Amino acid sequence: MPSERPHPLPSSAPAAPSKQTSGAAIAPQDPALLRRLLRAKDRMDAASHEAWPVQRLAEVSGVSEAHFARSFRQAFGIPPHRYLLTRRIEQAVTLLRDTDLPITEIAFATGWESLGTFGRIFRDITGQSPSAVRRDAQATATPLDQVPACVLKAAQRPDLTTAVLEKRRRQAEGTNPS
């Protein structure tokens, strides 16, 4: 009677590819590749109003288009196109909240070529129209919300004009030296 036990695969036969689940750990990427991906991401951040097709991003990174797209998604969790859309929407929200520019100018300033596309994608991502976001931001604005973050940080920055050791010496005056 033949054995019902399955035969092992010969060592030369490839094993079936395993499917990754959403909770599966992803192998870490090469640090040099991550630096290249960050270079492309930084370029998108600095000039998100420009067109950034995968071909251009791959050239900045020095890798092939397919490898770039796959590696970017693995490293940052979203594809490069969606990352760029998110950055553009973030900038548009900031402009809507902090300026009185017309929505059309904001759309073009943040890299959109069509007002309709801007409005549709803006609504898909934020859940509100650009004009509704502006209305809500203006209705809930407090005086501190209108001060730029860089100015607030500068005002709240600790005094670093005196060295720490000098501050300790001044505080220790009046105590017995050790």
N, C-alpha and C positions, 0 to 999 in steps of 0.2 A: 504494500500500500504506500503510495507516494506521500511524502511529508507535506503537511499543510502549512508549514512554516514558510514565510516569504524569503526569497533568496536575496541576499545583500547585493547591492549594485557593485559591479566591478570598479576598481579604483580609478579606471580611466573614464568612466561614465560620469557626466556632470550631474550634480544633485539638482533637484528641482528648485527653482528660485523661490525663496520664501517671501510672502507678502508682508510688508511692513504695516503695522497698525498705527493708529494715531498716537498711541502711547509708547511706541517702541523708541528706544534710544537711537539717535543718529550718530554715526561715527564722526569724531571731530575732524575738522578740515585742517589742511596744511596751513600753518601760520603765514607762509608767504602768499598763499592764495587769499587768505582772509585780508591781508594788507592790500592786495590788489582790488578786492571787492570793496573794501572801505574807501579806497581811492575813488572808485566809480561812484559810490554812495555820496562821498563828500562833494564830488563835482555836481551831482544832481541837486544836493542841498544848496550849493552856492549859486546855481543857475537853473532853478527848477522851472523858470519861465521858458527855457529853451526846449527844443525837441530833443529827446534822448531815446532814440531807437536802440534796440539791443545791440545792433551792429556797432554803434558809436560807443556804447558802454563797454562792449567787449574789447574794442580797440584801446580804450583808456586802461583797461585791466590787463591787456596783453594776453588774452585767452580767446578761444573760439566762442562763437555766439551761443551754441548749444551748451557748452560747458559753463559759460558765464550765467546764463539764465537758470540752469539747474543748481549751480553752486550758490547763487544769490538767494534763491528761494530756500535752500537748505540752511544757509547761514542766518538769514534775517526773518524767515518764516512767511514771507510774501514775495510774489514775483516783482521784478524791477518796475514794471509798468504800474502796478497797483501802489507801490511805494511812492512813485512820482505823483500819482493822482492824489494820494493822501497828503503829501507835502504841499501840493498846490491848493488843496482845500483848506489846510491849516493856515496858509498864508492869506487866503481869501477871507477866512473867518476873522483873522486879525485885522485885515484892512476894513472889513465891514464894521467891526467893533470900534476901531480906533480912528477912522477917518470919515470924511463926508464925501468921498469920491463916489461918483455914480457906479452902479453895479456893472454896467458895460465896461467902464474903464478898469475896474477891478478884475473882471474876467480876462481882459486882454493883457493886463499887467502880470497876471499870474500864469500866463502861458496858454490860455484857451484861444482857439481860433474861431469859436462859435459861441454866441451867447446862449443859444438853446442847449448845446451840449454841456456847457458850464452849469446851467440851471438844473438840468436833468441829473447830472452826476452829483452835483452839490446836494440835491434833495435825496438822492439814493444813499449818500454817505452820511449826511447829518440828520436826515429825517425832516428837515425844514427847508423852505425856500430861502434864498439869500436875503430877500427883503424881510422875512420873518426873523431871521437871525439878527439882522441889524436892529429891528424894532425891539426884540427882547433884550439885546445888549444895551441899548440906550435906555430902556425902561428900568433896568436893574443896575445901571452904572452908579457907583459911588465915587466921591472925589479921588480916593486912592486908586481906584481902578483906571482912572484916566492918566495917572502918572506912569511914565514908561518904567518897566522893570529894572532897566539898567540904572536909572536915577534912584529908585528905591534901594537897590543893592548898595550903591555908592554911599547913600545917606546912612545906611545901617551897618556899613563896614566898620570893623573895630579900628581903633587908632594904632597904626603901625609905624608911627614916626619915631617912637622911642623904643630902643631895644628892650627885650624882655628882661635881661639881667639888670639893666638900669632901673626898670620899674620895680623889680624885686628889691634893689638896694634902697630905693626911695621909701618903699613900704617898710623895710626893715629898720629904718632910722628910728632911734629911740629904743631899740631892743639891744640886748647885750650881744656883741659879736661872739661867734663860736670859736 
